[in-house]
Amino acid sequence: MNRPEIHVQFATDLHLFVPHGRRRGATALSTDGVSTLGHVVESLGVPLTEVGALVVDGRQVPPAHIPKDGETVSVRAVERPQRVPGAPLRFLLDVHLGTLARRLRLLGVDTAYESTDIGDPALAARSAAERRVMLSRDRGLLRRRELWAGAFVYSTRPDDQLRDVLDRFSPELHPWTRCTACNGLLRDATKDEVAQQLKGGTQRSYDVFAQCRECGRAYWKGAHHEQLVAIVERALTEFPGRG
């Protein structure tokens, strides 16, 4: 019995995930006649988190569609800005994205981060339980069905990672409101309230402080403040109107 053959074409933005031979035009692919189109797309290396629409012979179909012989499939990339329905926009990052997590928190974006490798099942379960968008470079993790939502982080450079996330999800930015260590909210604090965390030079040189409501960590405009200001100002300039 002949296996159904379909023709699949991937959007340019998805070429990173597919073999070189399938990056130009619509290429023929034999299917088993029972697997869903979503399964077929993922078997070619593309996480469904990166797919915006599946179009078969000019009509949009769900990932559960069973491909039929002779169909032509267009796999489109996620449209930007991407909307995540049903929950406030919050993120969860895996162990490899610590710098990105701290920068998102610096901008006031609700960002959970696992500093140890707790495993894909636990990460996916947390994403679902807390309704957080899972950000990762692990394609296997992004293919887990229990994820609330997910997105592949395309770059290995923190500057590009941050720009990509802000462009894709368009989160509201509220700089200087979250703890970069634990994601808790900050409050104004007096020098006396944080005195135990200050060394002699800091105590003498600074008078304005903030403190995390969750972990108690103190913040002030120290030696690295100018670098942080540059990150914040660049984000607000490139993505105005987010505050």
N, C-alpha and C positions, 0 to 999 in steps of 0.2 A: 504494500500500500504506500502511495507516494505521500511524503510529508508536506504539509502546507508550506508554501514559500511566500514570504512577504518582502517588501522593500522598505528599508529604514533609513531615514536621513536625520542627522543630528544638527542642532543649532551650533554655530561656531563657538559659542561660550561653553559648550559641553565637550569640545574636542579633547580637552585635557584628560577626560575619563575613558575615551574609546580608543581602540587600536588604530594605528595610522591608516590601515587599509579601509576603514569605515568613516574617514573624516571628509571625504569628498563625494558629494552627490548621494543618491539613494543606492544603497548596496543590498544585494539579495541575501536573505537569511532564511534557513529552514527552521521551522518550529515543530513542536511535537503535537500540536492540535489541542492541547488541554491546558497548557500554561497560560497565565494571564499576560497581558501586554506589559504590566508593571514588572512582572518577574522576568520577562524577556529583556526589558531595558536594563534592569539591574544586573542580569547575567552578562551583559556587555560592558559592565563597569560603571554605570551611571546611577548614583543614589537617587531615589525618587525625591529626596529633599531638594534636588537641584532642577527638577523638571517642573516647568510651569504649566504646560498643556501637552496632551497627546492628541494629535489630529490624524484621523484615519480617513483617507479619501475625501478630505475637505470638511469633515465633521469632528468635533471634539468628543472624545470618549474617555471614560474613567480608566484607571489602572487595571480594574477588574475585567476589562474587555478581553475576550478570547480572539486572538488574531485569526483571520480566515485567509485561505489561499488567494494570492493575487493582490492583497491590500497593500497600499502605500502608506507608511507611517511617518509623520513628521514629529520629532521629539524637540519641543521648544524649551528654552531656558526659563527660569523663574523671572517674572516681571518685577521691575524695581520702581518704586519701593514696594517691598513685599509686606502684605498685611497678615498678621497672625490673629485670627478671630477668637473671641470668647474669653480673653484673659488680658490683664495688663501685660505689656511687653517686658519680659524678664529673660535673662540668659543663664545658662549653665555651661561652664567651660571645663574641659578635661585637663589632666595634669600637665600637658605640654603647652598650655596657653596662659601661663601665669602672667607674663608681661601684658598681654592683651587684657586680661581680667583687671589688672591694676589700673590700666588706662581707662577702661570703661567706667570703673568705679570713680576714678578721678573726675570724670565728666558727669557723675551723678546717675549713671545707668545701673539699675538693679542687676548685679552680676554675682552669681554663686560660682565657686571655683573649688575643684577638688585638688588639693596639693599632693595627694598620693594616688597611686593607681588602684582604684577600688574595683576595677573591672567593668566591662561593657554592660552586663545585666544591671548592676547597681546604678550606673549612670543613667541608663534608659529609664529605670524605675523612678529615680529622683526627678528626671525631666517630666515624667507623666504625673507624679504625685504633686509636684509644685507648679506644674504647667509652665515650664521654662523651655525656651528654645535652646537645644543642644548645639553648641558650636564646637567643631572638631575637624581635624584633618584625617581622622580614622574613618574610612569609607564603610568598613564593616559595622562600626558603631552606628553610623547614620542609616544603615539598612535595617536596624532593629525596629520591629513593628510597634513596640510599646512606647516609643518616643512620643512626647507631646507634639514636638516640632523640632526640626533640625536644619543645620546649614553647614556646608563645607567651608572651611577657611582656606582660601586659595593660596595665600602667600605664606612664606616663612619669616617675613620681615614685619616686626610689630607696627611700624608706621603704615604699611600697606594693609595689614590685617585690620587695624582700627578704621582706616578709611573705607575699606570694603564693607565692614559691618554697619557703619553709619550710613553708607550709601544704600545698602540693601534693605535695612529695616527702619531707617529714619526715626530712631528713638528720640524722645525729648531729652535735652541736655540740661543738667543742673549742676554745673561744676562746683567743687569744693563742699559738697553736701554729704559725701559718703566716705567711710573709712576704707582706705585702699588695702588694708590688711584683712578685714572680715566682712566688709559690705554693709556694716551698720551705719545708721545715720549719725551725723555729727551735730554737736551743740557748742555754743560759745562756752568757754571756761575761763576761770580766773587763774592767775599764776599759783595761788595757794592750792587750788584744787588739783593741779597737776605737778606740784612741786617735787614729789618723790620721783618723777620720771625725768627731771631736769638735772643736767650737770651744771657745774659752777658757771661756765662761760655762757651757757644758754640762759641761765637764770638772770645773769647780769645784762644780757643783750636784748632780750625779747620780753614783750609785755602782752602780746595778743596771742591767744591760744584757742584751740578747739579740742574737743574730746569726744571720742566715740561713745555713744549711748550703750553699745553692746559689750565691747571688749575693754573700754576704758583707755584706749591708746590716746596719747596726747599729740597734737599737731601744732606746728608753728612755722613761720617763714624762714626755714633754715637754709643750709648751703645749697641744696638742690632745688630750691623754690623756683629759680629762673627757668630751669629745664622744664618743670611742671607747667609753669605759666605758658611756655612756648607751645607745649602740647595742647593745652586748653585753647589758646588763642588761634592756633592753626585749625582746630576742629570747628570753632565757632565761625571762623572766616570761610572755611570751605563748605560748611553746612549751616548757613544762617537761618534764623527763624525757628530753631529747634528748642529754644529755651522757654 
